[in-house]
Amino acid sequence: MPCPLCEIKNEDLIYKNDLFRVILVDEIPGYIRVITNKHIKEFSDLSDEEAVKLTLAVKKTEKKMLEFLNPDKINIAALGNMVPHLHIHIIPRYKNDPWWPGATFCDKKRDFNYPPLNIQKYKEEIRSCF
Ligand SMILES: [Zn+2]
């Protein structure tokens, strides 16, 4: 079966370089994924230099997300159990969001109205940190 992260389609691309791409995920307002261009399974498959670049990208994205969305918390996760291609989830969390205090990968507990989000401005802000 082809890897869905190697076969790029219908992604809302924010930024791309030779190591990774940054996309907006529509499942949760403001949710971002950083995906390596290479099909590698684990973080330790990166060279040291690549690991530093990817880590800084996640840090910068988180900082912009905090500034722009002002969430109660940000969750960073690299699971890859379903899709074993290295990708980092960066997810804004709110104390009344549907999963709080659990992970967004769990079942929803409640409904929640997310704060309004200017998607174009948000994407520009995220892009500006690279
Ligand atoms: Zn892949």
Backbone and ligand atoms as CSV (ligand in chain L), in Angstrom:
chain,resi,resn,atom,element,x,y,z
A,1,MET,N,N,0.851,-1.200,0.000
A,1,MET,CA,C,0.000,0.000,0.000
A,1,MET,C,C,0.884,1.247,0.000
A,2,PRO,N,N,0.595,2.226,-0.887
A,2,PRO,CA,C,1.426,3.447,-0.915
A,2,PRO,C,C,1.267,4.265,0.365
A,3,CYS,N,N,2.324,4.955,0.718
A,3,CYS,CA,C,2.293,5.788,1.931
A,3,CYS,C,C,1.525,7.077,1.642
A,4,PRO,N,N,0.490,7.395,2.437
A,4,PRO,CA,C,-0.303,8.610,2.182
A,4,PRO,C,C,0.476,9.904,2.404
A,5,LEU,N,N,1.597,9.830,3.132
A,5,LEU,CA,C,2.388,11.056,3.334
A,5,LEU,C,C,3.469,11.220,2.265
A,6,CYS,N,N,3.801,10.148,1.548
A,6,CYS,CA,C,4.710,10.264,0.399
A,6,CYS,C,C,3.920,10.713,-0.828
A,7,GLU,N,N,2.700,10.225,-0.907
A,7,GLU,CA,C,1.816,10.566,-2.019
A,7,GLU,C,C,0.996,11.787,-1.612
A,8,ILE,N,N,1.489,12.977,-1.954
A,8,ILE,CA,C,0.861,14.211,-1.473
A,8,ILE,C,C,-0.366,14.558,-2.303
A,9,LYS,N,N,-1.493,14.706,-1.623
A,9,LYS,CA,C,-2.674,15.202,-2.334
A,9,LYS,C,C,-3.595,15.934,-1.367
A,10,ASN,N,N,-4.198,16.994,-1.874
A,10,ASN,CA,C,-5.168,17.785,-1.103
A,10,ASN,C,C,-4.624,18.272,0.238
A,11,GLU,N,N,-3.376,18.710,0.264
A,11,GLU,CA,C,-2.824,19.267,1.496
A,11,GLU,C,C,-2.901,20.790,1.440
A,12,ASP,N,N,-3.123,21.410,2.595
A,12,ASP,CA,C,-3.116,22.864,2.700
A,12,ASP,C,C,-1.696,23.278,3.116
A,13,LEU,N,N,-0.835,23.414,2.127
A,13,LEU,CA,C,0.591,23.648,2.373
A,13,LEU,C,C,0.846,25.077,2.863
A,14,ILE,N,N,1.620,25.189,3.942
A,14,ILE,CA,C,2.014,26.494,4.477
A,14,ILE,C,C,3.452,26.802,4.074
A,15,TYR,N,N,4.318,25.814,4.163
A,15,TYR,CA,C,5.742,26.032,3.911
A,15,TYR,C,C,6.390,24.696,3.546
A,16,LYS,N,N,7.435,24.762,2.722
A,16,LYS,CA,C,8.162,23.541,2.359
A,16,LYS,C,C,9.631,23.886,2.131
A,17,ASN,N,N,10.526,23.006,2.564
A,17,ASN,CA,C,11.936,23.145,2.222
A,17,ASN,C,C,12.477,21.769,1.840
A,18,ASP,N,N,13.798,21.605,1.830
A,18,ASP,CA,C,14.356,20.336,1.360
A,18,ASP,C,C,14.192,19.203,2.373
A,19,LEU,N,N,13.870,19.522,3.615
A,19,LEU,CA,C,13.761,18.505,4.661
A,19,LEU,C,C,12.315,18.150,5.031
A,20,PHE,N,N,11.448,19.154,5.071
A,20,PHE,CA,C,10.075,18.926,5.564
A,20,PHE,C,C,9.103,19.888,4.920
A,21,ARG,N,N,7.821,19.587,5.122
A,21,ARG,CA,C,6.751,20.514,4.751
A,21,ARG,C,C,5.852,20.728,5.955
A,22,VAL,N,N,5.215,21.892,5.978
A,22,VAL,CA,C,4.325,22.274,7.082
A,22,VAL,C,C,2.938,22.455,6.488
A,23,ILE,N,N,1.966,21.743,7.033
A,23,ILE,CA,C,0.611,21.839,6.480
A,23,ILE,C,C,-0.403,22.175,7.567
A,24,LEU,N,N,-1.497,22.802,7.118
A,24,LEU,CA,C,-2.627,23.079,8.002
A,24,LEU,C,C,-3.586,21.899,7.885
A,25,VAL,N,N,-3.980,21.367,9.028
A,25,VAL,CA,C,-4.879,20.206,9.052
A,25,VAL,C,C,-6.270,20.691,9.406
A,26,ASP,N,N,-7.280,20.302,8.643
A,26,ASP,CA,C,-8.612,20.893,8.866
A,26,ASP,C,C,-9.427,20.202,9.966
A,27,GLU,N,N,-8.868,19.187,10.594
A,27,GLU,CA,C,-9.630,18.453,11.619
A,27,GLU,C,C,-9.928,19.314,12.861
A,28,ILE,N,N,-8.981,20.195,13.206
A,28,ILE,CA,C,-9.122,21.079,14.370
A,28,ILE,C,C,-8.592,22.447,13.931
A,29,PRO,N,N,-9.318,23.545,14.231
A,29,PRO,CA,C,-8.821,24.859,13.809
A,29,PRO,C,C,-7.415,25.153,14.355
A,30,GLY,N,N,-6.498,25.462,13.456
A,30,GLY,CA,C,-5.133,25.798,13.846
A,30,GLY,C,C,-4.172,24.617,13.900
A,31,TYR,N,N,-4.662,23.425,13.770
A,31,TYR,CA,C,-3.869,22.182,13.843
A,31,TYR,C,C,-2.855,22.157,12.684
A,32,ILE,N,N,-1.600,21.912,13.038
A,32,ILE,CA,C,-0.528,21.892,12.035
A,32,ILE,C,C,0.232,20.572,12.114
A,33,ARG,N,N,0.666,20.098,10.954
A,33,ARG,CA,C,1.536,18.926,10.901
A,33,ARG,C,C,2.832,19.307,10.185
A,34,VAL,N,N,3.953,18.855,10.736
A,34,VAL,CA,C,5.250,18.991,10.078
A,34,VAL,C,C,5.638,17.590,9.613
A,35,ILE,N,N,5.853,17.436,8.319
A,35,ILE,CA,C,6.042,16.108,7.724
A,35,ILE,C,C,7.388,16.067,7.004
A,36,THR,N,N,8.196,15.060,7.290
A,36,THR,CA,C,9.483,14.956,6.583
A,36,THR,C,C,9.223,14.611,5.115
A,37,ASN,N,N,10.100,15.091,4.258
A,37,ASN,CA,C,9.973,14.763,2.839
A,37,ASN,C,C,10.377,13.315,2.589
A,38,LYS,N,N,11.398,12.863,3.299
A,38,LYS,CA,C,11.853,11.477,3.157
A,38,LYS,C,C,10.914,10.544,3.896
A,39,HIS,N,N,10.719,9.364,3.348
A,39,HIS,CA,C,9.923,8.358,4.046
A,39,HIS,C,C,10.819,7.667,5.074
A,40,ILE,N,N,10.793,8.201,6.284
A,40,ILE,CA,C,11.519,7.569,7.386
A,40,ILE,C,C,10.525,7.338,8.511
A,41,LYS,N,N,10.823,6.343,9.315
A,41,LYS,CA,C,9.850,5.903,10.311
A,41,LYS,C,C,10.044,6.594,11.667
A,42,GLU,N,N,11.284,6.706,12.097
A,42,GLU,CA,C,11.535,7.194,13.449
A,42,GLU,C,C,12.340,8.495,13.439
A,43,PHE,N,N,12.223,9.257,14.516
A,43,PHE,CA,C,12.962,10.511,14.662
A,43,PHE,C,C,14.467,10.257,14.556
A,44,SER,N,N,14.908,9.141,15.117
A,44,SER,CA,C,16.344,8.822,15.108
A,44,SER,C,C,16.845,8.410,13.727
A,45,ASP,N,N,15.953,8.291,12.749
A,45,ASP,CA,C,16.398,8.051,11.370
A,45,ASP,C,C,16.936,9.333,10.729
A,46,LEU,N,N,16.692,10.471,11.358
A,46,LEU,CA,C,17.233,11.744,10.868
A,46,LEU,C,C,18.716,11.850,11.245
A,47,SER,N,N,19.485,12.580,10.427
A,47,SER,CA,C,20.850,12.925,10.844
A,47,SER,C,C,20.744,13.920,12.001
A,48,ASP,N,N,21.827,14.161,12.702
A,48,ASP,CA,C,21.803,15.143,13.794
A,48,ASP,C,C,21.383,16.520,13.278
A,49,GLU,N,N,21.947,16.885,12.141
A,49,GLU,CA,C,21.643,18.202,11.566
A,49,GLU,C,C,20.159,18.299,11.199
A,50,GLU,N,N,19.624,17.245,10.602
A,50,GLU,CA,C,18.200,17.233,10.237
A,50,GLU,C,C,17.320,17.275,11.488
A,51,ALA,N,N,17.736,16.558,12.524
A,51,ALA,CA,C,16.951,16.532,13.766
A,51,ALA,C,C,16.873,17.922,14.389
A,52,VAL,N,N,17.977,18.648,14.338
A,52,VAL,CA,C,17.994,20.012,14.879
A,52,VAL,C,C,17.063,20.905,14.060
A,53,LYS,N,N,17.150,20.798,12.734
A,53,LYS,CA,C,16.289,21.626,11.869
A,53,LYS,C,C,14.809,21.332,12.104
A,54,LEU,N,N,14.482,20.068,12.219
A,54,LEU,CA,C,13.079,19.689,12.417
A,54,LEU,C,C,12.579,20.142,13.796
A,55,THR,N,N,13.419,19.973,14.790
A,55,THR,CA,C,13.041,20.392,16.144
A,55,THR,C,C,12.816,21.898,16.206
A,56,LEU,N,N,13.685,22.650,15.558
A,56,LEU,CA,C,13.520,24.109,15.540
A,56,LEU,C,C,12.251,24.506,14.790
A,57,ALA,N,N,11.937,23.788,13.742
A,57,ALA,CA,C,10.705,24.083,12.991
A,57,ALA,C,C,9.483,23.876,13.891
A,58,VAL,N,N,9.500,22.809,14.667
A,58,VAL,CA,C,8.383,22.534,15.577
A,58,VAL,C,C,8.312,23.624,16.655
A,59,LYS,N,N,9.467,23.997,17.185
A,59,LYS,CA,C,9.503,25.036,18.221
A,59,LYS,C,C,8.978,26.372,17.697
A,60,LYS,N,N,9.438,26.760,16.503
A,60,LYS,CA,C,8.996,28.039,15.923
A,60,LYS,C,C,7.505,28.019,15.637
A,61,THR,N,N,7.031,26.904,15.122
A,61,THR,CA,C,5.605,26.781,14.819
A,61,THR,C,C,4.784,26.878,16.103
A,62,GLU,N,N,5.232,26.199,17.151
A,62,GLU,CA,C,4.532,26.254,18.418
A,62,GLU,C,C,4.470,27.683,18.948
A,63,LYS,N,N,5.574,28.407,18.854
A,63,LYS,CA,C,5.629,29.786,19.358
A,63,LYS,C,C,4.631,30.675,18.615
A,64,LYS,N,N,4.616,30.552,17.287
A,64,LYS,CA,C,3.664,31.338,16.483
A,64,LYS,C,C,2.228,30.960,16.814
A,65,MET,N,N,2.007,29.655,17.007
A,65,MET,CA,C,0.668,29.181,17.333
A,65,MET,C,C,0.218,29.782,18.664
A,66,LEU,N,N,1.108,29.804,19.643
A,66,LEU,CA,C,0.792,30.395,20.946
A,66,LEU,C,C,0.439,31.866,20.794
A,67,GLU,N,N,1.251,32.596,20.025
A,67,GLU,CA,C,1.027,34.035,19.843
A,67,GLU,C,C,-0.286,34.304,19.115
A,68,PHE,N,N,-0.552,33.520,18.087
A,68,PHE,CA,C,-1.699,33.810,17.217
A,68,PHE,C,C,-3.013,33.307,17.798
A,69,LEU,N,N,-3.006,32.119,18.394
A,69,LEU,CA,C,-4.256,31.493,18.843
A,69,LEU,C,C,-4.504,31.630,20.342
A,70,ASN,N,N,-3.443,31.849,21.097
A,70,ASN,CA,C,-3.544,31.931,22.552
A,70,ASN,C,C,-4.325,30.760,23.161
A,71,PRO,N,N,-3.951,29.527,22.823
A,71,PRO,CA,C,-4.638,28.363,23.396
A,71,PRO,C,C,-4.210,28.153,24.847
A,72,ASP,N,N,-4.929,27.285,25.564
A,72,ASP,CA,C,-4.542,26.970,26.946
A,72,ASP,C,C,-3.286,26.108,26.988
A,73,LYS,N,N,-3.056,25.332,25.926
A,73,LYS,CA,C,-1.918,24.422,25.880
A,73,LYS,C,C,-1.671,24.035,24.432
A,74,ILE,N,N,-0.460,23.620,24.145
A,74,ILE,CA,C,-0.176,23.052,22.830
A,74,ILE,C,C,0.299,21.622,23.039
A,75,ASN,N,N,-0.230,20.731,22.247
A,75,ASN,CA,C,0.209,19.327,22.287
A,75,ASN,C,C,1.089,19.065,21.073
A,76,ILE,N,N,2.221,18.436,21.324
A,76,ILE,CA,C,3.126,18.015,20.252
A,76,ILE,C,C,3.232,16.497,20.326
A,77,ALA,N,N,2.997,15.854,19.201
A,77,ALA,CA,C,3.014,14.388,19.209
A,77,ALA,C,C,3.584,13.845,17.911
A,78,ALA,N,N,4.317,12.776,18.033
A,78,ALA,CA,C,4.771,12.011,16.871
A,78,ALA,C,C,4.395,10.559,17.149
A,79,LEU,N,N,3.343,10.103,16.534
A,79,LEU,CA,C,2.880,8.741,16.786
A,79,LEU,C,C,3.326,7.821,15.643
A,80,GLY,N,N,2.665,7.975,14.507
A,80,GLY,CA,C,3.068,7.177,13.344
A,80,GLY,C,C,2.696,5.710,13.440
A,81,ASN,N,N,1.757,5.388,14.316
A,81,ASN,CA,C,1.335,3.990,14.410
A,81,ASN,C,C,0.527,3.575,13.189
A,82,MET,N,N,-0.315,4.484,12.733
A,82,MET,CA,C,-1.152,4.202,11.560
A,82,MET,C,C,-0.371,4.469,10.271
A,83,VAL,N,N,0.383,5.562,10.265
A,83,VAL,CA,C,1.170,5.953,9.081
A,83,VAL,C,C,2.626,6.098,9.522
A,84,PRO,N,N,3.448,5.059,9.299
A,84,PRO,CA,C,4.833,5.086,9.790
A,84,PRO,C,C,5.777,5.905,8.907
A,85,HIS,N,N,5.438,7.167,8.743
A,85,HIS,CA,C,6.246,8.155,8.028
A,85,HIS,C,C,6.336,9.327,8.996
A,86,LEU,N,N,7.561,9.716,9.366
A,86,LEU,CA,C,7.746,10.698,10.433
A,86,LEU,C,C,6.965,11.992,10.185
A,87,HIS,N,N,6.091,12.312,11.106
A,87,HIS,CA,C,5.323,13.558,11.058
A,87,HIS,C,C,5.002,13.973,12.489
A,88,ILE,N,N,5.041,15.273,12.712
A,88,ILE,CA,C,4.835,15.823,14.049
A,88,ILE,C,C,3.510,16.590,14.059
A,89,HIS,N,N,2.659,16.246,14.992
A,89,HIS,CA,C,1.388,16.950,15.167
A,89,HIS,C,C,1.619,18.103,16.149
A,90,ILE,N,N,1.141,19.272,15.797
A,90,ILE,CA,C,1.209,20.428,16.693
A,90,ILE,C,C,-0.232,20.944,16.811
A,91,ILE,N,N,-0.797,20.758,18.003
A,91,ILE,CA,C,-2.245,20.901,18.151
A,91,ILE,C,C,-2.588,21.908,19.248
A,92,PRO,N,N,-3.320,22.993,18.901
A,92,PRO,CA,C,-3.754,23.927,19.946
A,92,PRO,C,C,-4.846,23.279,20.784
A,93,ARG,N,N,-4.751,23.433,22.088
A,93,ARG,CA,C,-5.730,22.811,22.988
A,93,ARG,C,C,-6.388,23.857,23.884
A,94,TYR,N,N,-7.656,23.636,24.152
A,94,TYR,CA,C,-8.430,24.517,25.006
A,94,TYR,C,C,-9.076,23.678,26.108
A,95,LYS,N,N,-9.241,24.283,27.272
A,95,LYS,CA,C,-9.692,23.512,28.432
A,95,LYS,C,C,-11.095,22.938,28.284
A,96,ASN,N,N,-11.873,23.442,27.331
A,96,ASN,CA,C,-13.200,22.858,27.090
A,96,ASN,C,C,-13.305,22.208,25.736
A,97,ASP,N,N,-12.150,21.961,25.081
A,97,ASP,CA,C,-12.244,21.352,23.753
A,97,ASP,C,C,-12.761,19.911,23.880
A,98,PRO,N,N,-13.153,19.304,22.759
A,98,PRO,CA,C,-13.876,18.022,22.838
A,98,PRO,C,C,-13.116,16.887,23.521
A,99,TRP,N,N,-11.811,16.983,23.664
A,99,TRP,CA,C,-11.023,15.878,24.197
A,99,TRP,C,C,-10.380,16.177,25.551
A,100,TRP,N,N,-10.366,17.440,25.931
A,100,TRP,CA,C,-9.657,17.852,27.146
A,100,TRP,C,C,-10.110,17.043,28.355
A,101,PRO,N,N,-9.229,16.551,29.220
A,101,PRO,CA,C,-7.773,16.709,29.182
A,101,PRO,C,C,-7.060,15.564,28.437
A,102,GLY,N,N,-7.805,14.747,27.732
A,102,GLY,CA,C,-7.184,13.636,26.989
A,102,GLY,C,C,-6.536,14.113,25.704
A,103,ALA,N,N,-5.973,13.181,24.979
A,103,ALA,CA,C,-5.349,13.492,23.689
A,103,ALA,C,C,-6.430,13.586,22.617
A,104,THR,N,N,-6.174,14.372,21.583
A,104,THR,CA,C,-7.158,14.539,20.510
A,104,THR,C,C,-7.305,13.275,19.672
A,105,PHE,N,N,-6.471,12.302,19.918
A,105,PHE,CA,C,-6.574,11.029,19.203
A,105,PHE,C,C,-7.588,10.103,19.882
A,106,CYS,N,N,-8.111,10.532,21.059
A,106,CYS,CA,C,-9.109,9.742,21.782
A,106,CYS,C,C,-10.514,10.120,21.299
A,107,ASP,N,N,-11.524,9.479,21.859
A,107,ASP,CA,C,-12.905,9.818,21.512
A,107,ASP,C,C,-13.269,11.186,22.088
A,108,LYS,N,N,-14.133,11.903,21.374
A,108,LYS,CA,C,-14.595,13.215,21.849
A,108,LYS,C,C,-15.484,13.052,23.068
A,109,LYS,N,N,-15.366,14.011,23.979
A,109,LYS,CA,C,-16.187,13.986,25.182
A,109,LYS,C,C,-17.340,14.988,25.110
A,110,ARG,N,N,-17.175,16.032,24.336
A,110,ARG,CA,C,-18.155,17.121,24.337
A,110,ARG,C,C,-18.023,17.940,23.062
A,111,ASP,N,N,-19.000,18.829,22.841
A,111,ASP,CA,C,-18.919,19.788,21.738
A,111,ASP,C,C,-18.150,21.012,22.208
A,112,PHE,N,N,-17.629,21.779,21.263
A,112,PHE,CA,C,-16.851,22.963,21.623
A,112,PHE,C,C,-16.848,23.918,20.436
A,113,ASN,N,N,-17.070,25.186,20.729
A,113,ASN,CA,C,-16.960,26.203,19.677
A,113,ASN,C,C,-15.561,26.802,19.719
A,114,TYR,N,N,-14.749,26.483,18.723
A,114,TYR,CA,C,-13.397,27.024,18.667
A,114,TYR,C,C,-13.439,28.519,18.403
A,115,PRO,N,N,-12.435,29.261,18.927
A,115,PRO,CA,C,-12.378,30.697,18.641
A,115,PRO,C,C,-12.267,30.913,17.139
A,116,PRO,N,N,-12.818,32.024,16.635
A,116,PRO,CA,C,-12.722,32.288,15.191
A,116,PRO,C,C,-11.262,32.360,14.751
A,117,LEU,N,N,-10.999,31.885,13.549
A,117,LEU,CA,C,-9.629,31.833,13.040
A,117,LEU,C,C,-9.587,32.403,11.629
A,118,ASN,N,N,-8.739,33.415,11.445
A,118,ASN,CA,C,-8.464,33.948,10.108
A,118,ASN,C,C,-7.382,33.060,9.487
A,119,ILE,N,N,-7.810,32.108,8.680
A,119,ILE,CA,C,-6.896,31.074,8.185
A,119,ILE,C,C,-5.760,31.665,7.352
A,120,GLN,N,N,-6.078,32.607,6.474
A,120,GLN,CA,C,-5.028,33.173,5.613
A,120,GLN,C,C,-3.968,33.896,6.450
A,121,LYS,N,N,-4.427,34.694,7.415
A,121,LYS,CA,C,-3.499,35.426,8.287
A,121,LYS,C,C,-2.672,34.448,9.119
A,122,TYR,N,N,-3.336,33.409,9.615
A,122,TYR,CA,C,-2.657,32.387,10.420
A,122,TYR,C,C,-1.555,31.712,9.604
A,123,LYS,N,N,-1.879,31.319,8.382
A,123,LYS,CA,C,-0.886,30.672,7.523
A,123,LYS,C,C,0.288,31.606,7.246
A,124,GLU,N,N,-0.015,32.887,7.021
A,124,GLU,CA,C,1.066,33.877,6.807
A,124,GLU,C,C,1.955,33.979,8.036
A,125,GLU,N,N,1.343,33.999,9.217
A,125,GLU,CA,C,2.104,34.089,10.471
A,125,GLU,C,C,3.016,32.885,10.644
A,126,ILE,N,N,2.461,31.701,10.419
A,126,ILE,CA,C,3.268,30.487,10.559
A,126,ILE,C,C,4.405,30.505,9.544
A,127,ARG,N,N,4.084,30.835,8.292
A,127,ARG,CA,C,5.091,30.869,7.228
A,127,ARG,C,C,6.211,31.860,7.565
A,128,SER,N,N,5.867,32.935,8.231
A,128,SER,CA,C,6.837,34.009,8.503
A,128,SER,C,C,7.929,33.578,9.466
A,129,CYS,N,N,7.741,32.462,10.178
A,129,CYS,CA,C,8.770,32.061,11.155
A,129,CYS,C,C,9.877,31.230,10.523
A,130,PHE,N,N,9.728,30.895,9.257
A,130,PHE,CA,C,10.772,30.094,8.604
A,130,PHE,C,C,11.697,30.951,7.761
L,1,ZN,ZN,ZN,5.958,7.936,3.362
